[in-house]
Structure formats: structure tokens, C-alpha cells
Amino acid sequence: MKENIIYIPIVSIKQVRQSKAKYNSALSRPDDIVDLIYPMIKNSDREAIFIIGVDIKNIPNVINKVSVGTLNYVCAIPRDIFKPLILSNCASFFLIHNHVSYGDICPSEVDKKVTSELYDSGKNINIILLDHIIIGQDKKYYSFQKAGLLTTGRTQFQR
């Protein structure tokens, strides 16, 4: 009788740096986040989700484009969001996505639900969602933290 032998892959995991974004200080306000991400989305014809992972002093240590969607919808599951944050040893993160529609930066009910779910997921693994920012045309933005829809338990832009 022949035994079935199964080979289990032994792996190591690493990130691949694709490029660099220049920034020289801690993120101290939502405008800083918009300034950092806007060049990456300003000409986009589809919605995209980005994360900025930060250390305990809000110094950015990773930016990741998590997902690209359609004209009015983008989706990402929590593991796609948290994987680069875990690999980069992030303490906290900012979630950013764009609205392609002119002038509309108000969050949808789906945006609110996703924010709540990511906040809860992050609490479970000690990577705190500090803010969810929706960026529209001409650098207009909506901050969940500033609007009072996200309370993190610590000052958002703590140094």
C-alpha cells in the first residue's frame, strides 16, 4: 500500500518596495494625510483604497494601495488591509479612499459600516484605525474623526 505524501511549503514573507513617497514628519492633521495621498489619486477615474501605517509617534512607515474599484465603488477585506500593516510593524493606521464624483465627499452607509468593522478588527490585533478620510476633487476631504464618527480612545494625531 502506497502512502500519500504531502509536502508542506516552508515560506518566508517579505514586502517588496515598489517606490517611495517623500515625507519628513509625523502626521499631525488630516491635511497632512491628504497632501501625502492626493498626488496618487488626483487623476483617478475609479475609486481606490489606500492605507498609511504609522508608528506610535504617527511617523508614516508604509503606504499601500489596497484596492482599485469602479466609478462609484471599491472593496477590500480586512486581511488585505491589515497584512501590510502587520508586516510593517505599524501601531496604527489611516484609511483613505477617494470619491470620483465631483463635490461628493459625504460617506455612504457602506463607508460607515466598513469604518466601524475595521476599527473593531484593528482593536482585536492592536492596530488602531485613527481616521478614515474620503478625498474628493481639489483636495476636499471628509474626516470621520473630525466629524465625530470615529473615536479611537487616544488623540488621533498624538505625538
DACORVEN-V519100 format. One record per helix or strand of 3 or more residues. SS is the DSSP state (hx for helix, st for strand). FROM is the first residue (numbers start at 1). LEN is the number of residues. If there is no record, write none. Layout:
ss->SS from->FROM len->LEN
ss->SS from->FROM len->LEN
//
This chain:
ss->hx from->30 len->12
ss->st from->48 len->7
ss->st from->60 len->9
ss->hx from->78 len->10
ss->st from->92 len->7
ss->hx from->109 len->17
ss->st from->128 len->8
ss->hx from->137 len->3
ss->st from->141 len->3
//
